[in-house]
Amino acid sequence: MGEIMASANTGPGIFEQATEAATFVFTRTPLRPTLAIVLGSGLGSFAQKVEQPTAILYADIPHFPQSTVPGHGGRLLIGTIGGVAVAVMQGRVHAYEGYSSDEVTFPVRTLGRLGVKTLILTNAAGGINAAFRQGQLVLISDHINLTGRNPIAGPHDERLGPRFFDMSEAYSPRLRALAKDAAEDMNLDLEEGVYVSVLGPSFETPAEIRAFRTMGADLVGMSTVQETIAARQMGIEVLGISCVTNLAAGIQATPLSHEEVLETGRAIEARLAELLTRLTVRLN
């Protein structure tokens, strides 16, 4: 993709801001990645796999929100993995930090303006499905949005995509098949599950977890869904991967903590990094 031409509309809308952010990134690197990966809580070490990276602090990118949560590095890396140009986000922002839906999804909007066509979203999640174990990687097959928010709500800008769009395959079956193929080479069995997104930041109650299970949820977390909605509006293909960092309330006996999330994330980072590396090569 060539350099982005600024829109004739010079107002402060999301499209213009994302274009400005993407144009800034283009001044820092000649690479034009069509694949992007977002690293969730405690999962940031995959960034070390990026070859000859250009590291850009979120704080330096125009309009980019800043993470306030431990385990989110706050850098955008542009480089290659196995010869494939990639954009890797070390960390994300969440609505529970006080950010609006527009702010939470702004990095995805920027990636779309960079020319990204495939987006891999990783996250730390609580396991609702009793068959899941702590430290397991699970592909997201679908989601339930219980945040009470949707980033498409509000004034519509058709340059970001249609207002009404299909979400029946929000998480690409094609990408899930490729991920399972990559996992086979590692002797890794990848299960699939439905991810329910809540606002947070408090962890869920046992009664809420029982309700989520009744609704058909296998995983619970506080991210990913709004990013997926924004990406799909822009026509970006999405793969979601959850790391089961803890069993949900009422399933595990010990109290839940963010420290446990980070610790389990660090324990599984190497396996996730290998999976993402193998998958990246397949996406070339």
C-alpha positions as CSV (number, residue, x, y, z in Angstrom):
1,M,0.0,0.0,0.0
2,G,1.3,3.4,-0.9
3,E,1.3,6.5,1.2
4,I,-2.1,7.5,2.5
5,M,-3.7,10.5,0.9
6,A,-5.4,12.8,3.4
7,S,-9.1,13.1,3.2
8,A,-10.7,16.3,1.8
9,N,-12.6,16.4,5.1
10,T,-10.1,17.9,7.6
11,G,-12.3,17.8,10.6
12,P,-11.4,15.9,13.8
13,G,-13.3,12.7,13.0
14,I,-12.0,9.2,13.7
15,F,-11.2,8.6,10.0
16,E,-9.1,11.7,9.8
17,Q,-7.3,11.0,13.1
18,A,-6.6,7.4,12.1
19,T,-5.3,8.6,8.8
20,E,-3.0,11.0,10.6
21,A,-1.8,8.3,12.9
22,A,-1.1,5.9,10.0
23,T,0.7,8.6,8.0
24,F,3.0,9.2,11.0
25,V,3.8,5.5,11.3
26,F,4.6,5.5,7.5
27,T,7.2,8.1,8.2
28,R,9.0,5.8,10.6
29,T,9.3,2.6,8.4
30,P,9.2,1.6,4.7
31,L,7.4,-1.6,5.5
32,R,3.7,-1.9,4.7
33,P,2.3,-4.8,6.8
34,T,-1.0,-6.4,5.9
35,L,-0.9,-8.6,9.1
36,A,-1.2,-7.2,12.6
37,I,-1.1,-8.9,16.0
38,V,-2.4,-7.5,19.3
39,L,-0.7,-8.9,22.4
40,G,-2.9,-9.1,25.6
41,S,-2.1,-9.0,29.3
42,G,1.2,-10.7,30.1
43,L,1.6,-11.9,26.5
44,G,4.0,-9.3,25.2
45,S,7.2,-11.3,24.7
46,F,6.2,-12.4,21.2
47,A,7.4,-9.0,20.2
48,Q,11.0,-10.4,20.6
49,K,10.3,-12.6,17.5
50,V,10.0,-9.5,15.3
51,E,13.1,-9.1,13.1
52,Q,14.7,-5.7,12.6
53,P,11.7,-3.9,14.3
54,T,10.9,-0.3,14.2
55,A,9.6,0.4,17.7
56,I,7.1,3.3,18.1
57,L,5.8,4.3,21.5
58,Y,2.0,4.7,21.6
59,A,2.7,8.1,23.2
60,D,4.4,9.3,20.0
61,I,1.6,8.3,17.6
62,P,-1.0,11.1,17.1
63,H,-4.3,10.5,18.9
64,F,-3.2,7.0,20.2
65,P,-4.6,6.1,23.6
66,Q,-2.1,5.1,26.4
67,S,-2.5,1.9,28.4
68,T,-2.5,2.2,32.2
69,V,-2.6,-1.5,33.0
70,P,0.5,-3.6,34.1
71,G,1.4,-6.2,31.4
72,H,0.7,-3.9,28.5
73,G,4.0,-2.5,27.0
74,G,2.6,0.4,25.0
75,R,4.6,0.0,21.8
76,L,3.9,-0.6,18.1
77,L,6.5,-2.7,16.4
78,I,6.8,-2.8,12.6
79,G,9.1,-5.5,11.3
80,T,9.2,-9.0,9.8
81,I,8.7,-12.6,10.9
82,G,9.9,-15.2,8.5
83,G,10.0,-12.6,5.8
84,V,6.4,-11.5,6.4
85,A,5.9,-7.8,7.2
86,V,3.9,-7.5,10.5
87,A,2.6,-4.8,12.9
88,V,2.7,-6.0,16.5
89,M,0.9,-4.1,19.3
90,Q,2.4,-4.7,22.7
91,G,-0.7,-4.0,24.8
92,R,-4.1,-2.4,24.3
93,V,-6.4,-0.1,26.2
94,H,-9.7,-1.1,27.7
95,A,-13.0,0.6,28.4
96,Y,-12.6,0.0,32.1
97,E,-9.6,2.4,32.1
98,G,-12.1,5.1,31.3
99,Y,-11.7,5.1,27.5
100,S,-14.6,5.4,25.1
101,S,-15.4,2.8,22.5
102,D,-13.9,5.1,19.9
103,E,-10.6,5.3,21.9
104,V,-10.6,1.5,22.6
105,T,-10.9,0.8,18.8
106,F,-8.7,3.6,17.6
107,P,-5.6,1.4,17.2
108,V,-7.6,-1.0,15.0
109,R,-8.8,1.9,12.9
110,T,-5.2,3.0,12.5
111,L,-4.1,-0.5,11.5
112,G,-6.9,-0.5,8.9
113,R,-5.6,2.8,7.5
114,L,-2.1,1.2,7.4
115,G,-3.5,-1.4,5.0
116,V,-3.8,-4.3,7.5
117,K,-6.2,-7.0,6.1
118,T,-5.7,-9.7,8.7
119,L,-5.8,-9.1,12.5
120,I,-4.9,-11.6,15.2
121,L,-6.2,-10.6,18.6
122,T,-4.8,-12.3,21.7
123,N,-6.1,-11.9,25.3
124,A,-6.0,-13.3,28.8
125,A,-9.3,-14.9,29.7
126,G,-11.0,-16.7,32.5
127,G,-12.1,-20.3,31.7
128,I,-15.8,-20.9,32.1
129,N,-15.8,-24.3,30.3
130,A,-15.0,-26.9,32.9
131,A,-13.0,-28.8,30.3
132,F,-10.5,-26.0,29.9
133,R,-7.4,-25.9,32.0
134,Q,-5.2,-23.0,33.2
135,G,-2.5,-22.1,30.7
136,Q,-4.5,-23.5,27.7
137,L,-4.7,-21.7,24.4
138,V,-8.2,-21.5,22.9
139,L,-9.4,-20.2,19.6
140,I,-12.4,-17.8,19.8
141,S,-15.2,-19.1,17.6
142,D,-17.8,-16.5,18.4
143,H,-18.5,-13.8,21.1
144,I,-21.2,-12.4,23.3
145,N,-20.9,-8.6,23.9
146,L,-22.1,-7.8,27.5
147,T,-20.1,-4.6,27.8
148,G,-23.2,-2.5,26.9
149,R,-21.0,-0.8,24.2
150,N,-20.6,-1.0,20.5
151,P,-18.0,1.1,18.7
152,I,-20.2,1.5,15.6
153,A,-23.0,3.3,17.6
154,G,-23.2,7.1,17.0
155,P,-22.7,9.3,13.9
156,H,-21.9,7.1,10.9
157,D,-18.8,7.7,8.6
158,E,-19.1,5.4,5.6
159,R,-15.4,5.7,5.0
160,L,-14.9,3.3,8.0
161,G,-17.3,0.8,6.4
162,P,-21.0,0.1,6.4
163,R,-23.2,0.9,9.5
164,F,-25.0,-2.5,9.2
165,F,-22.7,-5.4,8.5
166,D,-22.8,-9.2,9.0
167,M,-21.2,-10.7,12.1
168,S,-22.1,-14.3,11.6
169,E,-18.4,-15.2,11.0
170,A,-16.8,-12.5,13.1
171,Y,-13.9,-14.8,13.8
172,S,-12.7,-16.2,10.4
173,P,-13.1,-20.0,9.9
174,R,-10.3,-19.9,7.4
175,L,-7.9,-18.4,10.0
176,R,-9.0,-20.8,12.7
177,A,-8.2,-23.7,10.3
178,L,-4.8,-22.3,9.6
179,A,-4.1,-21.9,13.3
180,K,-5.1,-25.5,14.0
181,D,-2.8,-26.6,11.1
182,A,0.1,-24.6,12.7
183,A,-0.7,-26.1,16.1
184,E,-0.5,-29.6,14.8
185,D,3.1,-29.1,14.0
186,M,3.7,-28.3,17.7
187,N,1.6,-31.2,18.9
188,L,-0.7,-28.6,20.4
189,D,-4.4,-29.3,20.5
190,L,-6.4,-26.1,20.0
191,E,-9.9,-26.1,21.3
192,E,-12.5,-23.5,20.3
193,G,-14.8,-21.5,22.5
194,V,-17.3,-18.6,22.8
195,Y,-15.8,-15.5,24.5
196,V,-18.1,-13.3,26.5
197,S,-16.8,-9.7,27.0
198,V,-17.7,-7.7,30.1
199,L,-16.8,-4.2,31.0
200,G,-14.7,-4.9,34.2
201,P,-12.4,-4.1,35.9
202,S,-13.8,-6.2,38.8
203,F,-13.7,-9.9,38.2
204,E,-17.0,-11.7,37.8
205,T,-19.1,-13.2,40.6
206,P,-19.8,-17.0,40.7
207,A,-23.5,-16.2,39.9
208,E,-22.5,-14.3,36.8
209,I,-20.3,-17.1,35.6
210,R,-23.1,-19.6,36.0
211,A,-25.3,-17.2,33.9
212,F,-22.6,-16.9,31.2
213,R,-22.3,-20.7,31.0
214,T,-26.0,-21.0,30.6
215,M,-25.7,-18.4,27.7
216,G,-23.2,-20.7,26.0
217,A,-20.0,-18.9,26.9
218,D,-16.7,-20.8,27.4
219,L,-14.4,-17.9,28.2
220,V,-14.7,-14.5,29.8
221,G,-12.6,-11.3,29.5
222,M,-12.6,-7.6,29.3
223,S,-11.2,-6.9,25.8
224,T,-11.2,-8.0,22.1
225,V,-14.9,-7.8,21.2
226,Q,-15.1,-4.1,20.4
227,E,-11.8,-4.4,18.5
228,T,-13.3,-7.3,16.5
229,I,-16.5,-5.3,15.7
230,A,-14.4,-2.3,14.4
231,A,-12.2,-4.6,12.4
232,R,-15.1,-6.4,10.7
233,Q,-16.7,-3.1,9.8
234,M,-13.5,-2.2,8.0
235,G,-13.4,-5.6,6.2
236,I,-10.5,-6.9,8.2
237,E,-10.4,-10.7,8.8
238,V,-10.0,-11.5,12.5
239,L,-8.6,-14.4,14.5
240,G,-9.0,-14.5,18.2
241,I,-6.8,-16.5,20.6
242,S,-7.5,-16.6,24.3
243,C,-5.0,-17.7,27.0
244,V,-6.9,-19.3,29.9
245,T,-4.9,-17.6,32.6
246,N,-7.3,-18.6,35.4
247,L,-10.5,-20.6,35.9
248,A,-13.5,-18.3,36.5
249,A,-15.1,-17.5,39.8
250,G,-16.8,-20.4,41.4
251,I,-14.7,-22.9,39.5
252,Q,-11.3,-22.4,41.1
253,A,-11.0,-22.3,44.9
254,T,-8.6,-19.4,45.3
255,P,-9.5,-15.7,44.8
256,L,-8.8,-14.2,41.4
257,S,-6.1,-11.7,40.9
258,H,-4.4,-9.7,38.0
259,E,-1.0,-11.0,39.3
260,E,-2.2,-14.6,38.5
261,V,-3.2,-13.5,35.0
262,L,0.2,-12.1,34.4
263,E,2.0,-15.0,35.9
264,T,0.1,-17.6,33.8
265,G,0.6,-15.4,30.7
266,R,4.3,-15.4,31.2
267,A,4.3,-19.2,31.6
268,I,2.6,-19.7,28.3
269,E,4.2,-16.9,26.3
270,A,6.8,-19.2,24.6
271,R,4.0,-21.6,23.3
272,L,1.9,-18.7,22.0
273,A,5.0,-17.1,20.4
274,E,5.7,-20.3,18.5
275,L,2.1,-20.6,17.4
276,L,2.0,-17.0,16.2
277,T,5.3,-17.4,14.3
278,R,4.2,-20.6,12.5
279,L,0.8,-19.0,11.7
280,T,2.4,-15.8,10.4
281,V,4.5,-17.8,7.8
282,R,1.3,-19.6,6.7
283,L,-0.4,-16.3,6.1
284,N,2.3,-15.1,3.7
